[in-house]
């Protein structure tokens, strides 16, 4: 099971979306996070988003790998 979503907020004059996803342990390593994030980010309704961000738990290399495939940078 995978749960993927966005929280969209307005910061100054831009729309910012924070992505989040959770994957049940038995489904990890099957590209489900990558695939679900790709579908979500491709929605035409999100074309007005100026910036995407996400918070990753320290040491979660799998999530960092997923996010680096999309418009996310490390800070």
C-alpha positions in Angstrom: 0.0 0.0 0.0 1.2 3.5 -0.9 -0.2 6.8 0.2 1.0 9.9 -1.7 -0.1 13.5 -1.4 0.7 17.2 -1.6 0.0 20.1 0.8 -0.1 23.3 -1.2 0.6 26.7 0.5 1.1 30.2 -0.7 4.4 31.8 0.3 4.6 35.5 -0.7 3.7 35.4 -4.4 4.3 31.8 -5.2 2.6 28.4 -4.7 4.7 25.9 -2.9 3.8 22.2 -2.7 5.2 19.8 -0.1 5.1 16.2 -1.1 4.7 13.3 1.2 4.3 9.5 0.8 4.2 6.4 3.0 4.8 2.9 1.9 4.0 -0.3 3.8 7.2 -2.3 4.4 6.1 -5.2 2.3 5.8 -2.9 -0.8 9.2 -1.1 -0.4 11.7 -1.4 -3.2 9.2 -1.9 -6.0 9.3 1.7 -7.4 5.9 2.5 -6.0 6.9 5.8 -4.4 8.6 6.8 -7.7 5.6 5.9 -9.8 3.0 7.5 -7.5 5.0 10.7 -7.2 5.4 10.8 -11.0 1.6 10.5 -11.5 0.9 13.2 -8.9 3.5 15.7 -10.3 2.2 15.2 -13.9 -1.3 16.4 -13.0 -2.1 19.5 -15.1 -3.9 21.1 -12.1 -0.4 21.5 -10.5 1.0 23.6 -13.4 0.8 26.8 -11.2 3.2 25.4 -8.5 6.4 27.4 -8.3 8.3 25.1 -6.0 8.1 21.6 -4.6 9.6 20.6 -1.3 9.7 17.5 1.0 11.1 16.7 4.4 13.0 13.4 4.7 13.8 11.5 7.9 17.6 11.4 8.5 19.1 8.3 7.0 16.2 7.6 4.6 18.3 7.2 1.5 15.5 5.5 -0.5 13.3 8.7 -0.2 16.2 10.9 -1.1 16.8 8.8 -4.2 13.1 9.0 -5.2 13.0 12.8 -4.7 16.2 13.5 -6.7 14.4 12.1 -9.8 12.0 15.0 -9.7 12.2 18.8 -9.2 13.7 18.5 -5.7 17.1 19.6 -4.4 18.8 19.0 -1.1 19.2 21.9 1.3 
